Amino acid sequence: MPEYDSLLTMSALNMAVVSLHRITSSGDRLVLDREYDSIINNLRMGEINADPELTSLYQEIVRVIHKGRLRDDIRATINKADSEKKHKSIKEIITVNVLKSFSTNPLKWLGKLAMSSASEYFSQQKEAGTLAQNNNDGQLSLEHEELDEYDELQRKLLGSSWSLLRQYQLPDSYRLTQNALVKFSAAMNEQDPSKRQRMMKYLEGDFAMYAPYWFYRASAAKETGNNDEAEKFFARFGEVWRPVLRKDPYRAEAMKYRIEGLMRSGVTQDNAGEILECLAEMETAELPKPKSPPMGDSDFVELCKSGDVVKIEEAIINDADVNARDNGSWTALKYAKSNNHSKVAQLLRKNGAKEGFFFSLFG
């Protein structure tokens, strides 16, 4: 039986510690929602050695943070606004855009599309500040009692790291501290990439075994145009990284930057295989894009009247009812046929729109 990799446990623990710190330092319910989906409820706990204390603490964290999540109506509004900004998810790029016509090398074309994509987790990180500024009624702000509860959970996690270090006989450099987290947060919030890079450098001793640290340090180097340093830090990220997340936004973004590095010298027979491997890993590591709520029946029928196939297909993907009716009981399919929108009618039938006797009488 292979020896257990203790860095799996410490990586999962540190991921949870940093997430809780982000929640408590921001006091923002949107940040809580993002960290719950992307990190806390995304940890691969089945891959980690069973530790009764850690397991119990993790279950408590999931339960407590889930209580503080955004209300469904607020989340739906934010998801709808986000989808309207048309961020390209990696999955959309690989599965949808590949169908578009192109005249250049298809692998080069896919690589460029992948590099222009935005991971959902990092897109949300950038937009959290803007949404917080518009938080006029305080619906996104966490209550003091909630913050106290999350702060206590963070202290428990930090305390657990001591016993885990002893259990696995690991050096103290594997453990994150409250003071280091404050400095890390300050570096992450620094807008000037050159200054951020310098701040991150001084934190190396505290975060050397925390994979996302190397990701952010590489990203800062890349922003300043220092591609050689960026590649070195991304390589270090790969060495420290462990598969502790079911869907890993850090891994997906790292693969994107790896493709960019490979493509600087052009797509060749020597690097084509690695580019394809990176593209495949990006697709599997990318977090699913949150859906907007399904379109209402009346709105969907109106959309089908318009004949806009692209928007209708998007609505169907987002679970619109293909048998929707308007107030006069006409179905979307009936309108599509009446308005000679043959492609719309074909799309509706393909997705289960009915034309039986009952529907011909009433639709």
C-alpha positions in Angstrom: 0.0 0.0 0.0 1.5 3.4 -1.0 2.5 5.8 1.7 -0.1 8.5 2.3 0.8 12.0 1.0 0.4 14.2 4.1 0.5 17.3 2.0 -3.1 16.3 0.9 -4.3 16.9 4.4 -2.4 20.1 5.0 -3.4 21.5 1.5 -7.1 20.9 2.3 -6.8 22.4 5.7 -5.0 25.5 4.4 -7.5 25.9 1.6 -10.3 26.1 4.2 -8.3 28.4 6.5 -7.7 30.9 3.7 -11.3 30.7 2.6 -12.5 31.5 6.1 -10.1 34.4 6.4 -11.4 35.8 3.1 -14.9 35.6 4.4 -14.2 37.2 7.8 -11.9 39.9 6.4 -14.4 41.0 3.7 -17.6 40.7 5.8 -19.2 40.1 2.4 -22.0 37.5 1.8 -21.0 37.4 -1.9 -17.5 36.3 -0.9 -18.9 33.7 1.5 -21.1 32.3 -1.3 -18.2 32.1 -3.7 -15.8 30.5 -1.2 -18.5 28.0 -0.2 -19.1 26.9 -3.8 -15.5 27.0 -5.0 -13.5 25.9 -2.0 -15.3 24.8 1.2 -18.0 22.6 -0.5 -15.6 21.6 -3.3 -12.9 19.9 -1.2 -12.3 16.2 -2.0 -12.6 15.0 1.6 -12.8 11.4 0.5 -9.1 11.6 -0.7 -7.9 12.8 2.7 -6.9 10.5 5.6 -9.8 10.2 8.1 -9.1 12.4 11.1 -12.1 12.5 13.5 -11.3 16.0 14.8 -10.8 17.5 11.3 -13.8 15.7 9.9 -16.1 17.0 12.6 -14.7 20.5 12.2 -15.2 20.4 8.4 -18.8 19.3 8.8 -19.4 22.2 11.3 -17.8 24.6 8.8 -20.1 23.4 5.9 -23.2 23.6 8.1 -22.4 27.1 9.5 -21.4 28.7 6.2 -24.3 27.2 4.4 -26.6 29.0 6.8 -25.1 32.4 5.7 -25.3 31.9 2.0 -27.1 34.5 -0.2 -30.9 34.3 -0.5 -32.0 32.5 -3.7 -33.5 35.6 -5.2 -30.3 37.7 -4.7 -28.1 34.9 -6.0 -30.4 34.6 -9.1 -30.1 38.4 -9.7 -26.3 38.3 -9.5 -26.0 35.2 -11.7 -28.2 36.8 -14.3 -26.1 40.0 -14.3 -23.0 37.9 -14.5 -24.2 35.9 -17.5 -25.2 39.0 -19.3 -21.6 40.2 -19.1 -20.9 37.1 -21.2 -17.7 35.8 -19.5 -16.5 32.8 -21.6 -16.2 29.7 -19.4 -13.6 27.2 -20.5 -16.2 24.5 -21.0 -18.1 26.8 -23.4 -15.0 27.5 -25.4 -14.0 23.9 -25.8 -17.5 22.4 -26.5 -19.3 25.3 -28.3 -16.8 27.6 -30.1 -15.0 24.6 -31.6 -18.1 24.3 -33.9 -17.5 27.7 -35.4 -15.7 27.9 -38.8 -12.0 28.8 -38.7 -9.3 29.0 -41.4 -6.1 28.9 -39.2 -4.5 26.0 -37.4 -7.4 24.6 -35.3 -5.1 23.8 -32.3 -3.6 27.3 -32.4 -7.2 28.7 -32.6 -8.3 26.7 -29.6 -5.3 27.7 -27.6 -5.9 31.4 -28.2 -9.6 31.0 -27.2 -8.5 29.2 -24.0 -6.1 32.0 -23.1 -8.8 34.6 -23.6 -11.2 32.8 -21.3 -12.0 33.8 -17.7 -12.3 31.3 -14.9 -15.5 31.8 -13.0 -13.8 31.9 -9.6 -11.4 34.6 -10.6 -14.0 36.6 -12.5 -16.1 36.7 -9.3 -13.1 37.7 -7.3 -12.6 40.8 -9.5 -16.2 41.8 -9.4 -16.8 41.3 -5.7 -15.6 44.8 -4.9 -18.0 46.4 -7.4 -21.0 44.6 -6.1 -20.0 45.4 -2.5 -20.0 49.2 -3.5 -23.6 48.8 -4.7 -24.7 47.1 -1.5 -26.8 50.0 -0.4 -29.3 48.1 1.6 -26.8 45.9 3.4 -28.1 42.6 2.0 -24.6 41.4 1.1 -23.1 42.3 4.5 -22.5 39.6 7.1 -23.9 40.2 10.6 -21.5 40.6 13.6 -22.7 37.4 15.2 -22.0 35.5 11.9 -18.5 37.0 11.6 -17.7 36.0 15.2 -18.8 32.4 14.4 -16.7 32.2 11.3 -13.7 33.8 13.2 -14.1 31.1 15.8 -14.1 28.4 13.2 -11.0 29.8 11.6 -9.2 29.7 15.0 -10.2 26.1 15.4 -8.8 25.3 12.0 -5.5 27.0 12.8 -5.4 25.1 16.1 -5.9 21.8 14.2 -2.8 22.5 12.1 -0.6 22.1 15.2 -1.9 18.5 15.9 -1.6 17.6 12.2 2.0 18.8 12.1 2.8 16.6 15.0 0.9 13.6 13.6 2.6 13.7 10.2 6.0 15.0 11.6 5.9 18.0 9.2 8.0 21.2 9.5 6.3 24.4 10.8 6.5 25.9 7.3 3.4 23.8 6.3 1.2 25.7 8.8 -0.4 29.1 8.1 -0.7 31.7 10.8 -3.2 34.5 11.4 -0.5 37.1 11.0 0.7 35.7 7.7 -2.9 35.5 6.5 -3.4 39.3 7.2 -0.2 40.1 5.1 -1.3 37.7 2.3 -4.7 39.5 2.2 -3.0 42.9 2.0 -0.8 41.6 -0.9 -3.8 40.2 -2.8 -5.6 43.5 -2.5 -2.7 45.5 -3.8 -3.6 46.9 -7.3 -0.1 47.6 -8.5 1.3 44.2 -9.8 5.0 45.3 -9.2 4.3 46.2 -5.6 2.1 43.1 -5.1 5.0 41.0 -6.5 7.4 42.5 -3.9 4.9 41.9 -1.1 4.4 38.3 -2.1 8.1 37.7 -2.2 8.4 38.5 1.5 5.7 35.9 2.3 7.5 33.0 0.7 8.7 31.5 4.0 5.1 31.5 5.3 3.3 30.2 2.2 5.9 28.0 0.4 3.8 24.9 0.8 0.4 26.6 -0.1 0.0 26.1 -3.9 -2.3 29.1 -4.6 0.5 31.4 -3.2 2.7 30.3 -6.2 -0.2 30.8 -8.5 -0.8 34.4 -7.4 2.9 35.2 -7.4 3.2 33.8 -11.0 0.2 35.9 -12.0 1.8 39.1 -10.6 5.0 38.3 -12.4 3.1 37.8 -15.6 1.2 41.1 -15.2 4.6 42.9 -15.0 5.8 41.2 -18.2 8.3 39.0 -16.4 7.4 35.8 -18.3 10.5 33.8 -17.1 9.7 34.4 -13.5 6.0 33.6 -14.1 7.0 30.2 -15.7 9.3 29.5 -12.7 6.5 30.2 -10.2 3.9 28.2 -12.2 6.3 25.3 -12.2 6.6 25.6 -8.4 2.8 25.7 -8.2 2.7 22.4 -10.0 5.2 20.9 -7.6 3.3 21.9 -4.5 -0.2 21.4 -5.9 -2.3 18.5 -4.7 -5.7 17.4 -6.0 -7.8 18.4 -3.0 -10.5 20.2 -5.0 -13.1 18.4 -7.1 -13.1 21.3 -9.6 -9.9 23.3 -9.3 -9.9 26.9 -10.6 -6.2 27.3 -9.8 -5.2 24.3 -11.9 -7.5 25.4 -14.8 -5.9 28.9 -14.9 -2.4 27.4 -14.5 -3.0 25.2 -17.6 -4.2 28.3 -19.5 -1.0 30.1 -18.8 1.0 26.9 -19.6 -0.7 26.9 -23.1 0.3 30.5 -23.5 3.9 29.7 -22.8 3.9 26.8 -25.2 2.4 28.9 -28.0 5.0 31.6 -27.8 7.2 29.7 -30.2 4.2 28.5 -32.3 2.3 25.3 -32.4 4.6 22.4 -33.5 4.6 18.7 -33.6 6.8 18.7 -30.5 4.3 20.7 -28.3 0.9 19.9 -29.9 0.4 16.9 -27.6 1.1 18.9 -24.4 -1.3 21.7 -25.6 -4.1 19.2 -26.1 -3.4 17.7 -22.6 -3.6 21.1 -21.1 -6.8 21.9 -22.9 -8.4 18.7 -21.7 -7.3 19.3 -18.1 -8.6 22.9 -18.2 -12.0 21.5 -19.2 -12.1 19.0 -16.4 -10.7 21.4 -13.7 -12.9 24.4 -14.5 -15.7 25.2 -12.1 -19.2 25.0 -13.7 -20.7 28.4 -14.5 -23.7 29.2 -12.3 -27.0 29.2 -14.1 -29.5 32.0 -14.2 -33.0 31.0 -13.1 -35.0 29.4 -16.0 -36.9 31.9 -18.2 -40.6 32.2 -17.4 -43.2 30.6 -19.8 -44.5 33.9 -21.2 -41.0 35.3 -21.8 -39.9 32.1 -23.5 -42.9 32.1 -25.8 -42.2 35.8 -26.7 -38.6 34.8 -27.4 -39.7 32.0 -29.7 -42.0 34.5 -31.6 -38.9 36.5 -32.4 -37.1 33.6 -34.1 -33.7 34.3 -32.4 -32.3 30.8 -32.5 -29.2 31.6 -30.5 -31.1 33.1 -27.5 -33.7 30.4 -27.6 -31.0 27.7 -27.5 -29.4 29.5 -24.5 -32.8 29.6 -22.7 -33.3 25.9 -23.3 -29.8 25.1 -22.0 -30.9 27.1 -18.9 -33.9 24.8 -18.4 -36.7 26.9 -20.1 -39.8 24.8 -20.7 -40.0 23.9 -24.4 -43.8 23.3 -23.9 -44.4 26.7 -22.4 -47.7 28.4 -23.2 -48.8 32.1 -23.2 -52.0 33.3 -21.5 -54.0 32.3 -24.5 -52.7 28.7 -24.3 -50.6 28.9 -27.5 -47.4 27.0 -27.2 -43.9 28.3 -28.2 -43.9 25.6 -31.0 -47.2 26.8 -32.3 -45.9 30.4 -32.6 -42.7 29.2 -34.2 -44.7 27.4 -36.9 -47.2 30.2 -37.4 -44.4 32.7 -37.9 -42.5 30.4 -40.3 -39.5 30.1 -37.9 -38.6 26.6 -39.1 -35.2 26.5 -37.3 -36.9 27.4 -34.0 -39.6 24.8 -34.5 -36.9 22.2 -35.3 -34.9 23.2 -32.2 -38.0 23.0 -30.0 -39.0 19.5 -31.3 -35.4 18.3 -30.9 -35.6 19.3 -27.2 -38.9 17.6 -26.5 -41.7 20.0 -27.6 -44.9 18.0 -28.1 -47.3 18.0 -31.0 -49.7 15.3 -30.0 -53.5 15.4 -30.3 -53.9 17.1 -26.9 -51.4 19.7 -27.9 -52.9 20.3 -31.3 -56.3 21.0 -29.7 -55.0 23.4 -27.1 -51.8 24.7 -28.7 
